[in-house]
Each structure stands twice: as structure tokens, then as C-alpha cells.
Amino acid sequence: MYRVGVDLGGTNIKIGIVDSRYRLIDQGLCRTNVKLGAESVIQEIVRQVYGILSKNEISGSEVAGVGIGCPGLVRIETGTVLYSNNFDWQDLPLKARLQEMMPWPVEIRNDAQCAVLGEMKAGSAVGYKNVVLVTLGTGVGSGIVVDGKILEGESGGGIAGHNVIKKNGRECTCGRRGCLEAYASATALISETKRQLKQHPESLIAELCAGDPDNIDGKTPFLAAGQGDPLGKKIIEEYIEALGNGLANLINLFRPGKVLISGGICNEEDALLIPLNRKVRENCFAPDWLSIPLVEIARLKNTAGIIGAASLIEAKETA
Amino acid sequence: MYRVGVDLGGTNIKIGIVDSRYRLIDQGLCRTNVKLGAESVIQEIVRQVYGILSKNEISGSEVAGVGIGCPGLVRIETGTVLYSNNFDWQDLPLKARLQEMMPWPVEIRNDAQCAVLGEMKAGSAVGYKNVVLVTLGTGVGSGIVVDGKILEGESGGGIAGHNVIKKNGRECTCGRRGCLEAYASATALISETKRQLKQHPESLIAELCAGDPDNIDGKTPFLAAGQGDPLGKKIIEEYIEALGNGLANLINLFRPGKVLISGGICNEEDALLIPLNRKVRENCFAPDWLSIPLVEIARLKNTAGIIGAASLIEAKETA
């Protein structure tokens, strides 16, 4: 039996088919037309599912189900997206709507939770029972596994991005102040770079963006820092300090065997990982007594979410 | 069968006997002579265990075991106290030493973890599977239960007191800065009150402590605030803000059914709870979408640690 995984993002819908051993048979991608509304996105998902199955000549009876990873707050029991600010969705019965349009079981879950499931099934965290994965993108997502199970609490748990790391700190999109997301997301890095550039127009960053702050992306401050630009170095240092602090807080609580990060910023590799691991170690409680796992880049990158979403469906193998 | 629970504190050793239904049959207390060293404390524990059993005419064959709750970092598998700054103990094989001196199974665990176990067995958290208990004393201890099990991770997890809530904030006893413990422990409240009094000698607090800052305890700033003293109000407001922030971070992650606090400061009851719950609600993520449990005072107070420690021993009932 095959399972379909869908990784629903603000920019793209990624889709893939996995076999019973979580090998990715095929994958595809299309743009997310958020502005056309929820119904349009739902119809696009359905179209993509039928499309990839037909392309791979897989019949309906060979499909165990469709798993969906979705940004935002998902109520698992009902399959409802309680709220997703990327999509501006509220109380959307995503599972029910999809099940009306497809004959297979559908399961939905938060996208970062799907990513950590994917890494556990086929990536960096195979064989681990306690895992923390933090995604660094538009926001800061988190998938936390305790004793082999995704941390949910009574409902909606495992949210690390909106933990306050600085009292009365930067404004966050959630309406509060000082959240990890306001310091450690890619968005936060970019907007901080723009803000700092205004105050330091002499910085190399001005040159790197050809004088237009709109050209600044997550790579820009790393590039500047790598070339010795003082402003770039300061911005990256502050970014890594906040992220290291947030990860250390999670390590103190969860003492995971694996700590993974993912997102475009991870392309910086050692320029990020080396100072980040130093900072994490400085910020962890009792480093002399408890071993502190090295923060690593999640191996599956873009496919973790697809594989994890597919893993929401229990494959029923016929012997 | 009976079980003995010992709640080892920096000031007192509390001891009790529970029956198979976690009813406390008897309890006792003696001073902890930390300065005489680990061996002396161990011998005192043994003396207390034999003493309370003999006083209650319970024979050795009726005892299933002895559980110990100990402040600091405990490695459960080995029964070692990795490190406890209250006792200045390091790598102490507490379980092994006690088992040499008593014929019963011995289990040891962190004291706040014992407190949450006690509340789950016989107190405020009976029937709950996701529970956060935070103790506000010399330090900030935490007992966190996920899906019915104490959160440990690979080893030594569940430490909330040393999570940083303020980047580059107050110095903490752990050597880092901005930890929750540096803001929300009773010790932190007292030292902040002393520090603020120096700058505001006109405050009612000066009168309440009869001019001697050494008379200040955790009640003093609450008393001053209750009488309208601006400095007292400011100190309590800041204390509650930090504690509310720390608890909200834990709620975002664990979404527990019960959130409990314990420690002497809880005697303030509504003067603490009402503004604290307001602050927690303000600081929690997605209050419109997820229900936020009210922070409550743990019911068992001083006996939670004893009962929880006793519960470390599995009672084997003869039918």
C-alpha cells in the first residue's frame, strides 16, 4: 500500500507518495494560491493527489490514505485547522472537506510536527525517542517528540516559537512581545537586517543589496558577516544568541537525543552551526553533568514534511 | 504493605508512611544538618526511617520500600545525585548508600518531581495525565508530567527553573543570566525587595521590617503591596509578571490539564493567584483557540513530596 503526504505551505503545496518503508516514490509541487481562499486550496490539494497517483499509475485501492501537514494550530481529533495566520484560516474543517472529495482516510497535523515525524521515520532521527525539531522560516515551528510520541498535552501543545525569551522584547506577529519567533525566524532576521541597515548605511549590506533593502534575504547578513562586515557580524551574533537561547531552553526541558533545525537558513551550515552549538552549550543547564546533544541540520530538508504527513496514515499491509 | 517517603530539603528532612491507597499514616520531621556532610545526612535518613516504623509498630516485612525526593539533578537509573547545590553534593550514590543500610528497595528522584507525583496520587492532580507543578522556594523546581509519565527525556529533563526568560537578565545561582529562578523563586523575591528598599528607603517596607532588611521575608512585599505601598506593589507586579511569563511558556509547550504552584508564597492565595492568572492568560499563545487552565495552589502542600516519594516504590499487595 502507498500513502500520500502533503506539505501545505504559504508558498507551495508539496506532495509525495511513499511506500510502506517510507521511501519517496515520487514528488511534486505547485504554488499555493492563498488569496483565492480555503476552498480553492482544498480543491488544489485534491487535484494534486489525483494527479500524482495517476502519473504513477497507482490505483485507488493501493492507497492507504492521505496525510496533510498544515502550518498553524490543528485540532487532531476533529481534523480542524483552528487557526493559521499564514493562510488566514480559522476553524476550517480541513479533514472533513477533503474526505468528502476523496475516498481515502485523511489525517491532518501541524507542519513542523509532520517534519519531525518524517525525520524519525526516514531521516536524522531514526531510532530516537526524544527529539526536538525547530523550523526556521516565516515563523518558528516546532515538532517535539517525548518518549516516541508527538507532544500535544491536552490539545495544541508543543508550541515553542511563542515562548518569550525576552521580557518586553520585540513585537511578535502573535500580538505579544519577546517571543522566540520574533528573534529566530528567517523573517525576523531579514527585518532586523533592514532595520539595522537604516542606522548603519555604511555597512557592506548596502552594497550586497545594491542599495535596495527589498533585495535583502536570509543569506545577506551571513554573507556580510563572512566578509568581516561589523554590522553583519553583529546581526548574526544576535540572531544566533536568540536561537541558541531558545534551543537551550528546549534542551533543559526535553533533554532530547536529537536536536534538529531546518529551513533555508540551514544552508549556511557551519557558519550557523558552529557558533550556534557554542551558544547552546553556554546556555544549557548543568553542562558538566548532563550530555548536551549537538544541534544538527535535519537531513530530509524539503521532503521531511511530506514523509511525516504520509506517516500519519497507518499503512495496512496485506501479507 | 506500607511505603516510606522521605522529602529531603535544605532545611528539614520530612518523612512519612503511606498505605497502599496513599493515605498518610504518620509523618515526622527533623532538621537537615547539611554542614555535617552527606554521610551524616544519610545516617539521619536511616535513623528517621527506623524511628517512624518502630513508633507505628510496623515490622520490616510490611514495608515495600523507601522513596526519597532530593533537590537537584538525580540520575534515576543509578540512583545518584549528580549535583545538588543546596547540599553541595556531587555524584553522590545516595540510593546505593541507603540500600547498604536498610533491607528495603530504595528509589530516589528530584523533589519537585516527587511533589507532582504526590499531587497526582492523592492531591490536586488525581486523574490528570498532563500536569505542570512549579515549586517556589529557595529555587524554582519543576515536576512535569506528559501523558501520565514524568518528563525526563534521555536524562535529567523537565528543568524549567533555569530556562531564560530575559536575555542578559539577572544573575542566577547556576552561573547564567535571566533564568526563571532568578525572578520567581522566593529567594529572588526577597533579595529584590532588599535591593529595591535601598533605593526607596521611604517605602512602607522599611517600617514592616523595622529598619532591618534581614527581617524581610517573602510575605513582606505582599504585605506592603496590600497596604498600598507603591514600592511593594511594583515588586509584586514584577514578580508576578516573571512567574506568569514562565508559567505561560510551560503552558504553550505542555498544554497541561492542571497547572499547580507550591511553596510558602502560595500562602498569599488570591493576592497571588488572581493577578497571576491574568498575567498567564495575557502571555499564553492562542488564548482564543485553546483553553488555558487556571493556575492553582497544590493541595497537599508539605506532604506532596512525602507521598510522591513513597509512590516511587511499587507496592506489591498480597491478596
Boltz contact constraints between the chains, C-beta under 6 A:
constraints:
  - contact:
      token1: [A, 73]
      token2: [B, 286]
      max_distance: 6.0
  - contact:
      token1: [A, 73]
      token2: [B, 289]
      max_distance: 6.0
  - contact:
      token1: [A, 82]
      token2: [B, 289]
      max_distance: 6.0
  - contact:
      token1: [A, 83]
      token2: [B, 289]
      max_distance: 6.0
  - contact:
      token1: [A, 130]
      token2: [B, 153]
      max_distance: 6.0
  - contact:
      token1: [A, 130]
      token2: [B, 154]
      max_distance: 6.0
  - contact:
      token1: [A, 146]
      token2: [B, 146]
      max_distance: 6.0
  - contact:
      token1: [A, 153]
      token2: [B, 130]
      max_distance: 6.0
  - contact:
      token1: [A, 153]
      token2: [B, 254]
      max_distance: 6.0
  - contact:
      token1: [A, 153]
      token2: [B, 255]
      max_distance: 6.0
  - contact:
      token1: [A, 153]
      token2: [B, 256]
      max_distance: 6.0
  - contact:
      token1: [A, 154]
      token2: [B, 130]
      max_distance: 6.0
  - contact:
      token1: [A, 154]
      token2: [B, 255]
      max_distance: 6.0
  - contact:
      token1: [A, 154]
      token2: [B, 257]
      max_distance: 6.0
  - contact:
      token1: [A, 155]
      token2: [B, 255]
      max_distance: 6.0
  - contact:
      token1: [A, 156]
      token2: [B, 255]
      max_distance: 6.0
  - contact:
      token1: [A, 156]
      token2: [B, 290]
      max_distance: 6.0
  - contact:
      token1: [A, 157]
      token2: [B, 254]
      max_distance: 6.0
  - contact:
      token1: [A, 157]
      token2: [B, 255]
      max_distance: 6.0
  - contact:
      token1: [A, 159]
      token2: [B, 252]
      max_distance: 6.0
  - contact:
      token1: [A, 159]
      token2: [B, 285]
      max_distance: 6.0
  - contact:
      token1: [A, 162]
      token2: [B, 252]
      max_distance: 6.0
  - contact:
      token1: [A, 162]
      token2: [B, 285]
      max_distance: 6.0
  - contact:
      token1: [A, 163]
      token2: [B, 249]
      max_distance: 6.0
  - contact:
      token1: [A, 163]
      token2: [B, 252]
      max_distance: 6.0
  - contact:
      token1: [A, 164]
      token2: [B, 245]
      max_distance: 6.0
  - contact:
      token1: [A, 166]
      token2: [B, 167]
      max_distance: 6.0
  - contact:
      token1: [A, 167]
      token2: [B, 166]
      max_distance: 6.0
  - contact:
      token1: [A, 245]
      token2: [B, 164]
      max_distance: 6.0
  - contact:
      token1: [A, 249]
      token2: [B, 163]
      max_distance: 6.0
  - contact:
      token1: [A, 252]
      token2: [B, 159]
      max_distance: 6.0
  - contact:
      token1: [A, 252]
      token2: [B, 162]
      max_distance: 6.0
  - contact:
      token1: [A, 252]
      token2: [B, 163]
      max_distance: 6.0
  - contact:
      token1: [A, 254]
      token2: [B, 153]
      max_distance: 6.0
  - contact:
      token1: [A, 254]
      token2: [B, 157]
      max_distance: 6.0
  - contact:
      token1: [A, 255]
      token2: [B, 153]
      max_distance: 6.0
  - contact:
      token1: [A, 255]
      token2: [B, 154]
      max_distance: 6.0
  - contact:
      token1: [A, 255]
      token2: [B, 155]
      max_distance: 6.0
  - contact:
      token1: [A, 255]
      token2: [B, 156]
      max_distance: 6.0
  - contact:
      token1: [A, 255]
      token2: [B, 157]
      max_distance: 6.0
  - contact:
      token1: [A, 256]
      token2: [B, 153]
      max_distance: 6.0
  - contact:
      token1: [A, 257]
      token2: [B, 154]
      max_distance: 6.0
  - contact:
      token1: [A, 285]
      token2: [B, 159]
      max_distance: 6.0
  - contact:
      token1: [A, 285]
      token2: [B, 162]
      max_distance: 6.0
  - contact:
      token1: [A, 286]
      token2: [B, 73]
      max_distance: 6.0
  - contact:
      token1: [A, 289]
      token2: [B, 73]
      max_distance: 6.0
  - contact:
      token1: [A, 289]
      token2: [B, 82]
      max_distance: 6.0
  - contact:
      token1: [A, 289]
      token2: [B, 83]
      max_distance: 6.0
  - contact:
      token1: [A, 290]
      token2: [B, 156]
      max_distance: 6.0
